[in-house]
Amino acid sequence: MGMLTSFTAKKLEKQLTYERNVLRDLSYRELCRRVHTYWQRYMIVSHVIENICMDAAIEAYLLGAHYSRFAYYGEKIETVKSRCIDEYEQLIHELHEYMKQLRDGIYDVCARYIDAWWEEGMEKGLRRQKLRLK
């Protein structure tokens, strides 16, 4: 008789495997460089700010990669973004909550930053779908 496993455990395992595979396309040096070049225009980038921004970038990247399968099957990018709007706005809000302690009026900057990384993840996810690199 076979071993019983729950669907949630299997789903989580599959999601973690996919995220590990997607993150192989993302270089740590490139991530650091882009964080510094983007945020230096607005504030001095400390080690703490760098870590917060990198975490937000990775989450947005993974979110875009995860939802890229809908774009692969023919949905427009705007429709795909509306599918994940709750998570997307949550990322923007979390980044903004931390950054507003350092500087006021930075919500649009945070939104553009998250959007850029979401689109990057979407592109990489689409590429992986087309190459069948699941």
C-alpha positions in Angstrom: 0.0 0.0 0.0 1.3 3.5 -0.9 2.1 6.3 1.4 -0.5 9.0 1.9 0.6 12.6 1.4 -1.5 15.8 1.7 -2.1 18.0 -1.3 -0.9 21.1 0.6 2.5 19.5 1.4 2.9 18.4 -2.3 1.8 21.9 -3.5 4.3 23.6 -1.2 7.1 21.3 -2.3 6.3 22.0 -6.0 6.2 25.7 -5.4 9.6 25.7 -3.5 11.2 23.7 -6.3 9.9 26.2 -8.9 11.1 29.2 -6.9 14.5 27.7 -6.5 14.7 27.1 -10.2 13.6 30.6 -11.1 16.0 32.2 -8.6 18.9 30.5 -10.5 18.4 33.1 -13.2 18.9 36.0 -10.7 22.4 37.0 -9.9 23.1 38.4 -6.4 25.7 40.9 -7.8 23.2 42.1 -10.4 20.5 42.4 -7.6 22.9 44.5 -5.4 24.0 46.7 -8.3 20.4 47.4 -9.4 19.3 48.2 -5.8 22.2 50.7 -5.4 21.7 52.3 -8.8 17.9 52.7 -8.3 17.9 54.0 -4.7 21.0 56.2 -4.7 19.0 58.8 -6.5 16.6 59.1 -3.6 18.7 58.3 -0.4 21.9 57.0 0.9 21.7 53.2 0.7 22.8 51.5 3.9 23.1 47.8 4.5 19.7 47.6 6.1 18.0 49.5 3.2 19.8 47.2 0.8 18.5 44.1 2.5 14.9 45.4 2.6 15.0 46.4 -1.0 16.5 43.1 -2.1 13.9 41.2 -0.2 11.1 43.2 -1.9 12.8 42.7 -5.3 13.0 39.0 -4.8 9.4 38.7 -3.8 8.2 40.8 -6.7 10.4 38.8 -9.1 9.0 35.5 -7.8 5.4 36.9 -8.0 5.9 37.9 -11.6 7.5 34.5 -12.5 4.7 32.6 -10.8 2.0 34.5 -12.7 3.8 34.3 -16.0 2.1 31.1 -16.8 -1.1 33.0 -17.5 0.6 35.3 -20.0 2.1 32.2 -21.6 -1.4 30.9 -22.3 -2.4 34.2 -24.0 -3.6 36.6 -21.3 -2.5 40.2 -21.6 0.0 41.5 -19.1 -2.5 43.9 -17.6 -5.0 41.0 -17.0 -2.2 39.0 -15.4 -1.3 41.9 -13.1 -5.0 42.2 -12.1 -4.9 38.5 -11.0 -2.2 39.2 -8.5 -3.1 42.7 -7.6 -3.6 41.9 -3.9 -0.1 40.5 -3.5 1.4 43.1 -5.7 -0.1 46.0 -3.7 0.9 44.3 -0.5 4.6 44.3 -1.6 4.4 48.0 -2.5 2.7 48.8 0.8 5.3 46.9 2.8 8.2 48.6 1.1 6.6 52.0 1.4 6.0 51.5 5.1 9.6 51.0 5.7 10.9 53.7 3.3 8.5 56.4 4.5 10.3 56.4 7.8 13.4 57.5 5.9 11.9 59.9 3.4 8.4 61.2 2.8 6.6 61.1 -0.6 8.2 58.0 -1.8 5.2 55.8 -2.6 5.5 56.2 -6.4 9.2 55.3 -6.3 8.4 52.1 -4.4 5.6 51.3 -6.8 7.9 51.7 -9.8 10.6 49.6 -8.1 8.2 46.7 -7.4 6.8 47.0 -10.9 10.2 46.8 -12.5 11.0 43.6 -10.6 7.6 42.1 -11.2 8.1 42.7 -15.0 11.6 41.2 -14.8 10.1 38.1 -13.1 7.4 37.9 -15.7 9.9 38.0 -18.5 12.1 35.3 -17.0 9.0 33.2 -16.2 7.8 33.5 -19.8 11.2 32.5 -21.0 11.2 29.5 -18.8 7.7 28.5 -20.0 8.7 28.8 -23.6 11.9 26.8 -23.1 9.9 24.3 -20.9 12.3 24.7 -18.0 9.7 24.0 -15.3 
